[in-house]
């Protein structure tokens, strides 16, 4: 009530012409407006619409030349719109802060609040409106990145679990859209998380993050860095066949990009890993998708390294047990038949 009375009183004109007095009055008025807005936004009051009414268009114009006041007022308006689930209006308010008060310390926190709200809305849109879902997810990513990139300069400490959660969402969008830029944004976040660049630790998740990082590097075709990351990973995940398979595929790719002794080294390393994975996939694991993927890579690397007869015998040996291979359940029947034709063309007539 005191805040309201002061705001009402300060709105009345008088004969004061003293600039210093007017300046102090305007300053006090703004402080009271902010205080009143915070009261309206309090969880025990919950009157976000009153905040929007409080900071009317005319009221906001009074402070349009002061970047800090622009940021303070419009972030409060943004939060009020978020509370009322008016996210388009919330976005407009935040964009005014971003353009009208560049680098302001209030921007990162506000961006995160808007991103969280957009994420919640996107979940409801996923099965209802694919276009709107994609657009909302894109905006969510934009504001999460604004938060991550600018929060440290604003004095905010980012927790490792929160950074990893953002990276995970970026990778989900990359998978959904095929837009590699999301992977390019996620990679340094994962790398910084692994390096301890964020606050706190993620016990039990280091290997998961490292594996995710390695897969991202493969998607970005950063093969040397992917190799180093996978080689570090297998030191602690020696029981995971898929990780060894993926490292073998990195070796196969690197063999195609190198020559001489380096190429031979990658051929041999790849064959050793594929052989190891096949040896571990027995019983129910045999003829699984991972088994077919590994076998195809195994005979491929033998063929590319010039071991045509072993590659031929490998495919023919599979055909004895599985005449139609995987019957193209995962596409390997077609791939193996095409590879067999290439091998036969290299064998002596």
C-alpha positions, 0 to 999 in steps of 0.5 A: 500500500505504501508503494502504491501511494507513493507511485500515485503521489509521484504521478501528480504534477506540481510546480517543481522545476528543480531538475535535481528534485525531479531526478530524485523523484523519478528515481524514487518512483522507479524504485517503488514501481519495482518494489510493488512489482516484486510484491505482485509477483510474490508466490503469496500474492501472484498478481502478474497481470498487475505488473503488466498494468503497472508498467504500462507503455507510457510508464516504460517510455519514462525510462527508455533512455536508461539501459539499466531501468529498461532491463529491470522493468522489461525483465519484470514484465517478461516474468509476469507474461511467463507467469501468465503463460503469454510467452510471445509477449514475454519474448518481446519483452526480453528482446527489448532488454537484449537490444535496448540494454546489451550486456545487462546482468539481468539478461541471462537469468531472464533468458533462462526463465523464458527458456524453461517456460518454452521447454514446458510448452514444447512438451505439450506441442510435440504430438499436436503441432510439429511446426510449432513444436520445432519453432518453440524448441528453436527459441528455447535453445536460443535463450538457454544459450544466451543464459549459458554464454552470458551468465558468468559475466553477470556473476552467476555460477552455472551448475554442471548438471544444468549445463549438461541438461542444456547440451542434451536438449541441443543434441535432441534438436540436432537429431530432430532437425538435422541442423548441425549448428546445434551440435556445434553449440553442444560440443563445447558445453560437453567439453567444458563440463568434462573439464570441470568448467562448471560448478559441482560434479556429476558423480556417475555421469562422467563416462556418459558425458564423455561418450555423448561428447565422442558421438557429437565429435563423430557427427561433427566429423572431428575425427582425431578428437573423437578418436582421443575421446573414445580411447580415453573412454574405453579405459573405464568402459571396457565392458561396453561393446557399442563403445568399442564398435564406435571406436572401430568405426572411427579407426575405419574412417581415419584409415580412409583419410591417411596413408602409409603406416598410419593407414595400416595402423588404423586398419589393424586397430579397427579389425582388432576392435571389430573382432573383439566386439563380435567375440563378445556378441554370442548367444542372444547377442549374435545376429542383433543389430549391433552384431550385423553392424560390426560384421559389416564393418569388419568385412569392409575394413578387410576389403579396404585393406586388401584382404579380399579372400578373408573378406569373401570368406567372412560374408560367405560364412555368414550366408551359410547360417543366414541365407538372407543375412538380416533380410534387410531388417537393418539394411545390411543384406543390401550392403553385404551383397553390394560389398560381396560384388566388389570383393568378387571383382578383386578376386582372381578369376 
